[in-house]
Amino acid sequence: MRFKSLFFAGALALASLSMASPKSYQITLDESTQAGTVQLAPGEYKVRVDGSNAIFTNLDTGKSITTPVKVETTGKKHDMTAVDTTKATGSTKLQAIELGGSDETLEFGE
């Protein structure tokens, strides 16, 4: 009986850890892109939000970069994760990321 209680407590602790971790989203950048205050190299990234910061982790190198972000709630759930960029004077700037499956949009200033 003691083993079952210990097993149940361990399973419960593991489940609570998985729920506590923030959701991440995967994006692909085809070219070097300015995201807020940082420059991101082309590649695939995992993006997660930590308070007022977006954390980009390059899936090839594992290197993480943090930049300030404004999280806007749109009131309408996004069907998929979408990246909004603009191009001016030869450089690409990340304007926003719509987070698929949620009603949140990440907005990047300069």
Secondary structure, 3 states (H helix, E strand, C coil): CHHHHHHHHHHHHHHHHHHHCCCEEEEEECCCEEECCEEECCEEEEEEEECCEEEEEECCCCCEEEEECEEEECCCCECCCEEEEEEECCEEEEEEEECECCCEEEECCC
